[in-house]
Amino acid sequence: MLNSAEQQAWEFLSKAPHYDAPADVEAHFGRALAAFGYDRFAATLVNAERYGKEPPALSRQDFEAWDARYWGERHVVHDPCVKLLLKSSKAFAWSDAKPLGDQRAQAMWGEASEFGMNDGYVVRVFGPAGHEVLIRMATNAPDTDPANRAVVESLATVFGTIMLKHWEMQDDKPDYGVISERQAECLYWASRGKTDWEIGAILELSPRTVHHHIEAAKKRLGVVKRQEAVMKAGELGLLKAS
């Protein structure tokens, strides 16, 4: 008989391919992961150096603050997880990578703990069109049970495959820097703290049209949240006042 965590996992694995919206996939994946102690996750595209310093995100749940610190402090330079990623495509736990790190890496792990992330699990997923997505999951309470790791890897593989499929099927996949003039204007005023209604009043657009422009910009920039779009556009020098 399946225990509660296994039931959550089975429900996700059996139903996930039938969810229509990525948001539904994210929500159910999050619940299944939580049953195994992982309370946050992120799905980012791999091999995207030409798109900027930070890889584009397909999905994030409570990973934004740590990613901002990680990339802001350039931890990627001395992160031992990167060494494992370059060596193999196999899934691994952060604890597997820790012995490979130097003093700077140890300091990074200390910072991660301050964010409530004492261990994590990393799974690489490859799509049929040649794209690759990295699923990172983190927990405050490490779980070393090999059986549970196997289930978590299965969950992440299905989640990554579905999210990558949704992304690859988009007609307007991210251009990472190519946004329209209107989208740039809307993001500029969003960066100034303006609401859709206020931006519409400034640009003589309806709030619904403003919302549409910002949603389109998010897709083109490869992010999932409004503030991420503002930050990415700012980094690329794309914010433009009318």
C-alpha positions in Angstrom: 0.0 0.0 0.0 1.3 3.5 -0.9 2.1 5.9 1.8 0.9 9.6 1.6 4.0 10.9 -0.2 3.9 8.0 -2.7 0.3 8.7 -3.4 1.0 12.4 -4.1 3.8 11.3 -6.4 1.6 8.8 -8.2 -1.1 11.3 -8.7 1.2 13.8 -10.3 2.9 11.2 -12.5 -0.4 9.9 -13.8 -2.2 13.2 -14.2 0.6 15.7 -15.2 0.5 14.8 -19.0 -3.1 15.8 -19.1 -2.9 19.3 -17.5 -3.5 22.0 -20.1 -1.8 24.9 -18.4 1.9 25.1 -17.2 0.5 26.7 -14.0 -1.4 23.6 -13.2 1.7 21.4 -13.8 3.7 23.7 -11.4 1.1 23.6 -8.7 0.7 19.8 -8.6 4.5 19.3 -9.0 5.0 21.6 -6.0 2.6 19.6 -3.9 4.2 16.3 -4.9 7.7 17.6 -4.0 6.5 19.0 -0.7 5.5 15.5 0.3 9.2 14.5 0.1 10.4 17.6 2.0 11.4 19.8 -1.0 9.6 23.2 -0.5 11.0 25.1 -3.5 12.1 24.5 -7.0 13.3 26.1 -10.3 13.4 25.1 -13.9 16.0 26.9 -16.0 17.2 26.5 -19.6 20.7 25.2 -20.0 23.4 26.3 -22.5 22.0 29.8 -22.7 25.1 31.9 -22.2 24.3 34.1 -25.1 21.1 35.2 -23.4 22.8 36.8 -20.5 24.5 35.9 -17.2 21.6 34.1 -15.7 19.9 31.3 -17.6 16.2 31.9 -18.6 13.7 30.4 -16.1 10.7 28.4 -17.2 9.4 28.1 -13.7 10.3 29.2 -10.2 8.8 28.6 -6.8 10.5 30.4 -3.8 13.8 30.4 -5.6 13.9 34.0 -6.7 15.7 35.4 -3.7 18.4 32.8 -3.8 18.9 33.1 -7.5 19.3 36.8 -7.1 22.0 36.3 -4.5 23.7 33.4 -6.4 24.1 35.3 -9.7 24.7 38.7 -8.0 27.6 37.2 -6.0 28.8 35.2 -9.0 28.7 32.0 -7.0 28.6 30.1 -10.4 32.3 30.6 -10.7 33.1 28.3 -7.7 29.9 26.2 -7.4 31.0 22.6 -7.3 27.5 21.6 -8.7 28.7 23.1 -12.0 31.7 20.7 -11.9 29.3 17.7 -11.6 27.0 19.1 -14.4 30.0 19.3 -16.7 31.1 15.8 -15.9 27.8 13.9 -16.1 24.1 14.2 -17.0 23.1 12.1 -13.9 21.0 13.6 -11.2 22.8 14.4 -7.9 22.3 16.0 -4.5 24.0 19.1 -3.3 25.6 17.0 -0.6 27.3 15.0 -3.4 28.9 18.1 -4.7 30.0 19.7 -1.4 33.2 17.7 -1.0 34.4 19.1 -4.3 34.2 22.7 -3.2 36.8 25.1 -1.8 36.4 27.7 0.9 34.4 30.0 -1.3 32.0 27.2 -2.1 31.7 26.5 1.7 30.8 30.1 2.2 28.2 29.8 -0.6 26.6 26.8 1.2 26.5 28.8 4.4 24.6 31.5 2.5 22.2 29.0 1.1 21.5 27.7 4.6 20.5 31.3 5.6 17.9 31.0 2.8 16.5 27.8 4.4 18.3 25.6 1.8 20.5 23.0 3.5 20.5 20.5 0.7 19.0 20.1 -2.8 18.6 17.8 -5.7 19.5 18.6 -9.4 18.0 16.8 -12.4 18.8 17.5 -16.1 16.0 16.9 -18.6 16.5 16.8 -22.4 13.8 17.8 -24.8 13.2 16.3 -28.3 14.1 19.6 -30.0 17.6 19.6 -28.5 16.9 21.9 -25.6 17.8 21.1 -22.0 16.3 22.2 -18.7 17.8 22.0 -15.3 15.4 21.2 -12.4 16.7 22.4 -9.0 14.9 21.5 -5.8 15.9 22.6 -2.3 15.0 21.5 1.2 15.8 22.6 4.7 15.8 19.0 5.9 18.1 16.7 3.8 16.7 13.4 2.8 19.3 10.7 2.0 16.8 7.8 1.4 17.8 6.4 -2.1 14.3 5.3 -2.7 12.9 8.8 -2.2 15.6 10.3 -4.4 14.5 8.0 -7.2 10.9 9.2 -6.9 12.0 12.8 -6.8 14.1 12.3 -9.9 11.1 10.8 -11.6 8.9 13.7 -10.6 11.4 16.2 -11.8 11.9 14.4 -15.1 8.2 14.4 -15.9 7.9 18.1 -14.8 10.8 19.2 -16.8 9.7 17.3 -19.9 6.2 18.9 -19.8 7.5 22.4 -19.1 10.0 22.1 -21.9 7.3 20.8 -24.3 5.1 23.8 -23.5 8.0 26.2 -24.1 9.0 24.5 -27.4 5.4 24.6 -28.7 5.1 28.4 -28.2 4.8 30.3 -31.4 6.5 33.3 -29.7 9.4 31.6 -27.8 11.7 34.0 -25.9 14.0 36.1 -28.0 15.9 37.2 -24.9 16.3 40.8 -25.7 14.0 41.4 -28.6 10.9 43.1 -27.3 8.7 45.6 -29.0 8.8 49.3 -28.3 5.4 49.2 -26.6 6.6 46.3 -24.4 9.7 48.3 -23.5 7.6 51.3 -22.6 5.2 49.2 -20.4 8.1 47.6 -18.6 9.8 51.0 -18.0 6.7 52.3 -16.3 6.3 49.0 -14.4 9.9 49.5 -13.1 8.7 52.9 -11.7 6.0 51.1 -9.7 3.1 51.9 -11.9 0.0 49.6 -12.1 -1.5 48.4 -15.4 -4.2 51.1 -15.0 -1.6 53.9 -14.4 0.6 52.7 -17.3 -2.5 52.7 -19.5 -3.3 56.3 -18.6 0.2 57.4 -19.4 0.4 55.5 -22.7 -3.3 56.0 -23.6 -3.9 52.2 -23.6 -6.4 50.1 -21.8 -5.2 48.2 -18.7 -5.9 45.0 -20.5 -3.7 46.0 -23.4 -0.9 46.9 -21.0 -1.3 43.5 -19.3 -1.0 41.9 -22.7 2.2 43.8 -23.6 3.8 42.8 -20.3 2.8 39.2 -20.6 4.3 39.1 -24.1 7.5 40.7 -22.9 7.8 38.1 -20.2 7.6 35.3 -22.7 10.2 37.0 -25.0 12.6 37.6 -22.1 12.1 34.0 -20.8 10.8 34.8 -17.4 7.7 34.0 -15.5 7.1 37.0 -13.2 6.6 40.7 -13.9 9.5 41.9 -11.7 11.8 39.4 -13.4 10.9 40.9 -16.7 11.6 44.4 -15.4 15.0 43.2 -14.0 16.0 41.4 -17.2 15.0 44.3 -19.5 17.0 46.6 -17.3 20.1 44.4 -17.4 19.8 44.3 -21.2 19.3 48.0 -21.5 15.8 47.7 -23.0 13.7 49.8 -20.7 12.4 52.8 -22.6 10.3 55.7 -21.5 7.7 57.0 -24.0 
